[in-house]
Amino acid sequence: MAGWLAEPAQSQLETRLKEYENGHNNGAGRQKSLDVVPLDYQHQQDPPATTLSGNSEPHTTTNEDDIDGNPLTEKIAHLVISPEGDKRYIGNSSSASLGKKFLDFVRSFKTGLDIGEDFITPAYNSCSNFSIRANAHQAKPFTTSLPPFPFAKRLYAAQYSYIGTIFSFTSPETFEKNIREMYDREVDFTNKSDCLRYCQIFIILAFGQMYSINQWTSYDGPPGFEYFQHAMSLLPAIHEQPSAAFVEVLSLVGYFFQNLNRRDAASLYIELALRMAILLGLHQEVSDDSLDDQDREHRRRLWWSVYSLDRILCVKSGNSLTIADEDIGVFPPSRLSDEPDLGPAAVLFHYTELSRILGRIMKSELHVNADVYRTPRTTAYNLVSSVQSILAELTQWQSNLPQTLQCDFTNLDAEISRQSVSIFLHYSQCINMTVRPLVFNVVRKCLQNHEKTGEWPDWKEGLQQSTVLAVETCVAAARNSAAVMATAAKQNLIATYGYMDGEHAFSAAIILVMINIAFPYNLRDRAAMVLALDVLNGMAEKGNLHIRSLHRLLLSLYHTVIPSPTESGDKPASAAPEHEHMSPQPAELAPPETPPTEHRPESQPIQLPHISIDDPLAAFLAAQQSASPIPMSGDSGFIVPEELLSFENPMGDAILWEEGYGTFDVGMDFDWAQWNS
């Protein structure tokens, strides 16, 4: 994937970084080393060469001038009112919490706003019946039939392409064996094993239909909802005997509830799955001679799948982690003898490792305050240092990612794999969630200063260089996420109704909206914002009701702070481009004229000729190309301009940071072949 370091470049970067830090001890808040000291969690076993539980704990320093506190954890947690009138909790690290925080802040200086908070509560019918239960006199819980076998296989393949490699719940062989058995005989609905197997088939079909359909209108649920109802009707009671199949089913049920924006139900089912996995000892290596290599590997992959899904939902919902890494002793996924070197085990390993790193933003490590969203309990807590610690670990993860799991987005006409898209978006989301408290803090200060003085000072003024670089890294990650999702959408690789893709799209879009409101006009960032909103709008127009509410929120916030010329006779103070609306058509990209009396810290960019706003992706790529530095020799299209790595160059620090965290935006129109020949 363009923008990710090749091994020689990574080694060179780390060497230069060490030299740089040794010569710049007065740098504020930067980590002294990117060296990784693995922390072995496997108390009962000798660890393999590479383990999921190995922690990267770079030493960090604090500086009193840095941003110490997380503005997203100030005051008390959010309690919101559900459609039924109940109070619901939303955690500080969730995207919904970020949206509400920013909305509340805008309301503090913009009175009389008519912006609802429906983006927080479930978008589908809150009275939807999630199961079709039988009465006591019925022999069967419902009358239904499985789809024809070829169609069922297509639905399985659809769900497998999206979640079958990043998680490992039901293998193709197991699914085919189980569904053929269901075709060959009458199902005994009084038999718990039959019910569980049938339930598993229906939940997989539900995911397959959800990922197969791109246009849907229903207030009950997304595509596959009827299959999901059938699955819920067959779900055994939680007090039934635990089993690996039961763990798989509970995990899939929880994840489907997340697609319904039923966060509480999703968390409950995923935590039940994790607890049941612990009861089965999946989190430890066990001494059982009856288990062959395939059985042991199935246990490992199932554990890490449930672990990864639990970590993702806990962090993105703002809930506490369910299990500590120190309590896990099972080996990571590994290749079986009949599998390719970089098959499902490799995808699961690297994706799960990202989930483990993501979990660090919710917890404190021994001797290191790595948490970002927990209320600090020590006086030594420093937000910037915590952010740097996690970003350093992401650097190490990135350097270990095999080339075959990356995809080259400098060649947009080439076919890309969904698993590569999933890995890249997960990586960018880790950066986004880690750094966005800093972004929110900077944006809030910019808008507060503007309300007091009427001016737009340079947002970097008064900030430590490390803070500036972290913010720029987050913005670059948001730009990249928008570009990747737009590219994937053109190849029909976006889950229109999927939770994860919607979360990634909104997380990138809200960062870009905030910085376009508060920061000086920048053509590339404006084009990226338009592109991100276009991705959201595409999902909303196809029937994703939750995304529609999120898209409406961002448009309302943007136009509230930056009114269009039709609403105000004055030019927008933040130099927003003139436009009448941004939905469904994208905003214009041309910068406006800046009043001569207004001080702008950056010069206006050169306008690009012949750029059609009908294609936001093309407009973004053109804007990105105009903003990119001169390409130099590098692997896979990665820009490594040697002169910009010079310690004497004032931009060296910024380039060094961006290279370290892989968020460099690469110009797509450049002929990369000449550098890779």
N, C-alpha and C positions, 0 to 999 in steps of 0.2 A: 504494500500500500504506500503510495507516495506520501512522503513526509515522515516515514518511520526510518530510524537509523539502521544502516547496515552495520555489521559487527566492527569493521575497521574504523568507521566513522565514530562509533560509540566509544571505542577504546581511546581514540584520539581526543574525543571530547572530554572524557573523564580525566585524561592526563592534563589537558589544558585547564580544566576546571580546578584541579588540585593546585596547579601552579598559580592560577589566578587568585584563588582564595588565600594561598600562602602569602601572596604579595599584596593582598588587600584585606588585611585584618580588620580594617575599620568599616567594612561593608556591613550594613545593618541587617541583622536577622537572617543571614544566609547560612545554610548548613555548611559545616566544615568539610564534609566529604560525602560522596555518593557511594562510598564503599558499603557493601551489604554484609551484615553480620547475621547469619541465619540463626534463628532460635528454634530448636528442635522441640516439637510438641509430642513426639512419639516416644512416650516414656517406656512402653513395653517392648518396642521393636527397634532393631537397628534401622535407621532411616535409609531409604534409597538415595541415589545421587541427587535427585530433585524431589522435593516434597511440597505438597500444597500448604502444609502447615509451617513451612519455613518463613519466618518473618524478617522483613527488612527494617532495621531500626537505626537509621542514620542519626548521628548525634546532631542536635540542633542547639542553637543559642538564642537567647532572647535579647530584646533591646527595648528599653523603656519608651522609646519614641514610636515603636511600632503600634499597630492596632491590636490591643490586648483582648478585647471582648468581641463576641459574635453578636452582631445586631439582630440576627434572626432568632436568638434565644433570650432576648431581653424581656423583662416583665414576666407575664405568665403565659402558659400554653393556650392555644386556641380551643375554645368550645363553640361549636356551631350548631345551629338548629336544623334538624333533619326535616323532610317533608311531613313526617308523622308527629313533629313537635318535640322529639327527643333531642337531648344535647349529645353531640358527638365530639370526640377528641381528634384533632389533627396535629401530628407531631411537627417539631420545628424544622426537620430536614426535608419534609415533603414539599413537592412543587406547589401543591395547593396552599400550603402555609406561606411560601414565598409570594405567591400571587396575592394572598390576603394581606400580608404585611405591606406590600407595595401599594395595594389599593387603600389600606388604612392610612398610609403615609400621604398619598395624594389627597385623600379626603381632609387631611389636616390643614391644607392650604387651598383646597378647591371645594367650596361649600356647595351644597345642593346637588351633589352628583346623583344621577339616576343610574347607578351601576349595581346590578344585583350580584348575589353570591351563589348563583345556581351552579357555578363551576365546582363547588365543593361537594355538593350533595349528589346522590345518584341521578343520572340523567334518564335512565329507563324507568318504566312504570314501577313505583315503589310498592305497588300492590301485586306485582307479578307473582304468579304461582310457580315456585321453583321446583315443585314435584307434583306428579299426578298420582296421588295415593289411591290405593284400592280400599273398598270397604270390606267389612268382615265376611261378606257373603260372596265375594268374587273369587274365582279360582286363580285369576291372573291379575296383577296390578294394573295392566292396561293391555289393549289390543294393538299390536304394532308388528311390523316385520322389518327385518334388516334390509338394507338396500341390496341390489344385485352385487355379487362378489366383485366384478370388475370396478364398479363404482365405489364400493367400499375401499378397495385397494387404492383408488385415486385419492380418496379423502385421507387415507392414512399417509400417502406420499406427501400430500399437501401439508399436513401437520408436521410430518417428519422434517420437511425442508426448513421449517421455521423454528421448531423447538426440539426436534428429535436428536440433534447433535449437541446443542448447547446444554441440554438436559438428557438424561438417559432413564426413561421410565418404562417404555415398552418397545422391545426390539421388533424389527419387521418379522422375524421368524416366529416370535411369540404371538404377535397379533394375528398372523395368518393361521397359525395352529388353532388359536382360540376361536376365531370367527368361523373357520371351517367346521369345527365341532358344533358350533351353534346352528350352522346350516344343516348338519347331518342328523340332528336329533332334536326332539322336543325338549325345550328348556324346563327344568323343574324349579319353579319359583319358590318352592318350600326349601330348596337346598341352598344354604348360604354360599357355598362355593360357586354354584351356578349363577346366583344373583350377583356376586362380586365380579365374576368374569364377564357377564353380560353388561354390568354397569361400566366396566372398564372399556368395553368395545364402544358403548354409546358415547362416553365422554371423549374418546379419541375421534369418533365420527363428528362430534360437535366441533372440536377444534378444526378438523379437516374442512368442514363446511364453512366455518368462520374465515379461514385463510384462503378459501377458494372463491369467495364472492366479493366483488368490489362495488356492488350497488345494492343497498338494502334499506327498506323503510319499515320500521317496527318500533313501537313504544314499549314492547315487552322485553326485547333483548336483541342482540346481534344475530347474524346468521349462525345456525347451529343451536339456537336456543331450545328448539323442540327436542332435539337429541339430548340436550343437557337436562331437560325436564325428565326424560325417560331415565337417564342415568341416576338422577337424584331419587327417583322412585325406587330404584333397586339398591341404593347405597345401604349397606348393613349398618346397624346401630353401632355406636362407638364402643360399646362394652363387649362386642364380639371379639373372638380370638384374633390377636394381631398376626399379620403376615406381611411378607414383602409386597404381595399384590395389593393388599389393603393400603400400604404406605404409598404405592404408586397412584392408586385411585384418589386418595385424600389429597395428594399433591396436585393432581390435575384438576380436581374439583375446586381447590383453593385458587388455583391460577385462573380458572374460568370465571370465578366470582370477581377476581380483580379486573377482568375484561368487562364485567358488568358495572365497574366502578363501585363494587360492594367491598370496600376496603376492610371493614370489620369482619365480615364473613370470610374473606380471603385469608386474613391473618389467623383466624381461629382454625381453619382447616389446614393451613400450612404448618402451624405450630402443632396441631394434632399429629400430622404426618411425621414431623421431626421427633416428637415425643415417642411415637410408636416405633420409629426407627431406632431410637435409643433403647427402648425396651427389648428390641430384637438384637441389640448389640452391634448394629451396623456401624457405629462410630468407633469400633475397636476391631483390631485383628483378633480372631478367635482360633482356638485350637480345637479343630473338629476334623477328624480324619475322613469323615464322610463327604466333605466338601472338596470337589475337584477345582482346578484352576478357573474354569469358567464360572462356577458357582461363587467362588471368592471374588472374582472380578465383578460379577453382577452385584454383589453386596457393596463393594467399594463404589461402583458407579452410581448405584441407587443412593447411597449415603451422600455423596458429593453433589448429586442433583438436588436432593431435598435441602441440603445445606445451602447451596447456591441460591435456590429460589427463596428460601427463608431469609437469607442475608439481604437479597435484593428488596423483598417486600418490607422487611423490617426497616431498612434504611430509608427507602423511598416513601414509607408511610410515617416515618419519624418515631417508630416504636423501638423499645429496647431489644437488644440482641437476645436470641433464645438460648444459645449455648456459647460458651467461651472456647476459643481455639485451643486453649491449654488442656481442655478435657477431651480432645479428639486424638485418637491414636491409630486410626486406620490409614493404610497406605493410599497414595493418590491413584487415580485411574492409570492403567498401564495397558499396553498393547498385548493382545492375545497372539498366539503363534500364527493363527490363520488370518490375521488382520494386517492391513497396510501400515507402514511406518507412521504415517500421519493420517490416521483414520479417526473414528469417533472418539477414541480415548484421548487423542491429542487435543481435539476441539474442546472436549469437556474439561480437560485439565486447565487449559489456558483461560477459558471463560470463567471457570470456577475460581481460579487464582485472582481474577479481577474482582469477583464478588467478595473474596476474602479481604482484599485491599479496601474495597468500598466499605466494608464493615468497620474499618478502623476509624472512620469519622464519627462513630457512635460510642467509642470506648477509649479508655486510657490504658496505655501499656506500662509495664514496669519501667520506672525511671524516665519515661518519655510521655509527655502529654500529647498524644497523637490525635485525640478526639477533637472534633470540630464543633459538634452540635450539643454535646452534653454540657450541662452547667458546670463550669470549672470549680473544682474543689481545692485547688492549690493556688498559692499566690504566685507561683512560677509560671502559670499558664500564659501562653502567648499565641494568639490566633495565627499570626504569620508563620511562626515556627512550626505550628501544627500542620499548617497547609503545606509548607515546604517538605516536611517529613513524609507526608503521603505522596506528594508529587515525585519525590525522589524514588519511592518504591515503585511508582508507576513507570518511571524511567527504566528501572531494572527489569520489570515485567516486559516492557516493550522490546528491550534488547534481546530477550530470550524467545520472542515470538518467531516461529519458523516462517520463512519467506512464503511457503505455499499456503499459509493461512492468512496472508495479506493479499490485498487486491490493489492493482495499480489504477488509481482514479485519474491518472494523467491520460489514460486511453479510455474515454467514456463509451466508445463504440464496442469495446470488448465485453464479452459476457462476464458477469461477476457472480459470485456465489452468495447465497443468502447467509451462510454461516460466517463469511468474511464481513458482510454488512453488519451482522449481529455483534461480532467481536469488536469491530471498529466503533459502533455506536455505544457499546457498553464502556469501552475505554474512554471515549469523549465524555460520556455521562459521569464517569468517575472524576474527571477533571472538573466538570461543571459543578457537581455537588460539593466538591472539596473547596472550591475557590469562590463560589457565589456569595457567601457571607461578606467577603471583601468587596465584591462588586456592588452589592447592595449598600454597604457602608459608604463607598465612594460616591455612588449615584445619589444617595440621600443627602450627603454633604453638599454636593453640587447644586441640587435643587433648593436646599435650605439657604445657601449663600445667594442664589439668584433671587429668592423671595425677599431677602433682606436688602440686597444691593442693586438688584436689577441688572447685574452684569453676569457674564459667563466666564469666570476665570479658568485657567488651565486646570483640568481635573488632577493632574499629576503634582500640582504645587503642594508642598508640605508633606508629601508622602515619601517613605523610604523607597529606595530603588527596588528592593525585594518585593514590596507591595505592588508597585507599578507593574513589575514583570509578571507577578501572579495574576493580576487583573487582565493584562494583555493576553496571557496564556488562556484564560477562561474564555475571553472573547473569541480568540482564534479557534478554540475547540467548538464553540457554538457555530461559528461560520462553517467549519468543516462538517459538523453534523448536518446542518441544513443542506449543504452541497451533496453529501453522501445520500441523504434521504431523497432529495430530488432526483439524483441519478438513479437510485434504486427504483423509484416510482416509475421512471420511464421504461424500466425493464420488468415492470409488474412484480416487484419484489418488496412491496410495502404491505404490511398487515393493516388494512384500512380500519379494522375494528379491534386490533390488538392493543393490549395495555402497554406493552413495552415500547412499541413504535410511537404511540401517542405521547407517552411520557418523554421520550427522547425529543420528539418534535417540539413539544411545549417548553421543555427545559431550555432548549436552544433559543426558541423564539422569545421567551420572556427576558433572557439576558440581552439579546439584540435590541429588543424594544426599549429596555431601560437605558442602555448606553446610547442609543440614538436620541433619546429624550434629553439626556443630561450631558453628553459629551459633544465636542465640536463636530460639525458636519464632516463626514468621511464617506466618500463614494462607495468604497468596498463594504463598509459596515452597513450603509443604507441599503445597498443591493442585497446583502446577506439577510437583513431584516425582511425585506420584501419577499425574498425566496423562502425564508422560514414561515412567514405568514401564508404564503401560497401553498406550501406543503400542508399546513394545518387546514387551510380552506378546502383543499382537495379532499381531505379525509372527511371534513364536515359536510361537504356537498354530497358525498356518497352515503351519508346516513349515520355517521358516527355522532351521536347526540352529545356525548360528553366533550368531544373535541370541538363541537360547534360552540358550546358554552365557553370553553377556554379561548377559542379564537375571538369570540365576541368580547370577552374580557380584555384581551390585549388591544383590540381595535379601540375600545372605549377608553382605555387608559391612555393610549397614544394620542387620540384626538382630544382628550380632555386637557392634557398638558400642552400639546402642540395643536391648537385649533387650526382648521383649514381656513384659507382666505375667505371662503363664503360665510364663515361664522364670525370672523373678526376682520376689521379693516386694516389691522396692523400686520406687518410681517412677523412670523413667529420668531421669538428671540433666539431660539436655539438653531436657527437656520435650517428648518425643515423644508423639504421641497414642496412647492406648491402642488396641491392636488385636491380634488373634490371628495375623493373617497379612496379607501384602500381595500375594499371588499365588495364584490369578488375580484375586481380588477386590481393588479398590483399598483403600488404607489409609483409615481414618476421618480426617476433617478437623478434628474438634472438638479444641481444645487441652485438655490435661490440667490437673488442679490442680497448682499449683507449691507445693512444700513452703515453709512460711513462713520457714524459716531460710536458704533459698537465695536468693542475690542474683541477680536477673535484670536485665540492662541495658535490656530493653524491656518495656513493659506488654503484658499479654495482649490479643490482638485480640478484638473483639466477635464472638461466634458468630453465624453466619448461619442463620436459620430456614429450614426447608423445602428444604434442599439434599440431594439424593439422591446418595449415593456411587456409585450405579449408573451415573451419567453423569459421568465425571471432567472432561470438557470443560466441561459446564455448571457444575460446582462450581468449576473454575478461573476461568471468566469472572465468576462471582459474586464470588469472592474478589478477583479483580483489580479489579472495579468498586468494591468496598468500600475498596480501597487507593489508588485513583486520586485525584489532586487534582481540584478543581473545574474542569470543562472551560471553556476560554475560546475565543475566536474563532481559527480556524485552518483551513488548507486540508486537504482530504481527511481530516478528522477528527483532525488532529494537534493536540495540546494545546500552546498557547502562552500560558501564564498570565503576563501582563506583570509582575505584582507579584513573581513568583518569579524574574524575570530581573534584578531590582534588585540593584545591587552591594552595597547595605547589608543585603540579606536574607542570613542565614547559609546558607540553602538554595540561594541563587542559583548557587553554584559547581556543586552537584550537578545542578541542572536544566540548567545550561548544558552540562555534559558530556553528559548523556543526550540533549539535543537535538542536540548536535554529532554523536553517533554513532548516532542513530536507533534507540535501543533502548527508547524509552518504551513502556510497556505501556498500551494504550488500553482504557478501559472499553467493553465491547461493547454494553451495554444503554442507553447514552445516545443520545438523539435527535440525531444529528449533522446532520441535514438543516437544522435551524434555524441552524446556524453556517455552513453552506455556501450558503445561499440568497442 
